[in-house]
Amino acid sequence: MNGIIVELQKEAQESITATTEAGRVLSETLVQAAEAQKQLNGAMEEINKTNNSIQNIAAVAQEQAASSKEMASAIDKAAKSTLEMTNTVSQIQQASEETARAAQGVAEQSESMSEHARSLTEALSRFKLRAETARGKTSFRALGVIDS
């Protein structure tokens, strides 16, 4: 019986030692788990900050894309307006050239008519004319050819 008691005491002591060791390991595990939780919380904060930064960058990128589209549209409109103005200036230039040609033609016809008028004046200067007034109107009648 003594032997059994000693054996039971020995086994009880081993059980206490094992339980104490298990408690110590469990305490260390709890400390490590608490430290891991603390680090995990810090990592989550950093992840949240990074996520917010990414969302801000995405919003700014969308705003820049919208601005770029507006700028491209404005540049396109300006290019179209410039093309229209160039076409208008070209049309004005063509009209100016046509007007200059027409003016040249009128000048040539005027010169020709002046020549005809001089010729007619010379031809008429060979005739004697008599002025007649009837009903308030003056008319001329040829009387004959003047000998030169």
Sequence and secondary structure as in RCSB ss.txt:
>XXXX:A:sequence
MNGIIVELQKEAQESITATTEAGRVLSETLVQAAEAQKQLNGAMEEINKTNNSIQNIAAVAQEQAASSKEMASAI
DKAAKSTLEMTNTVSQIQQASEETARAAQGVAEQSESMSEHARSLTEALSRFKLRAETARGKTSFRALGVIDS
>XXXX:A:secstr
 HHHHHHHHHHHHHHHHHHHHHHHHHHHHHHHHHHHHHHHHHHHHHHHHHHHHHHHHHHHHHHHHHHHHHHHHHH
HHHHHHHHHHHHHHHHHHHHHHHHHHHHHHHHHHHHHHHHHHHHHHHHHTTEEEEEEEETTEEEEEEEEE   
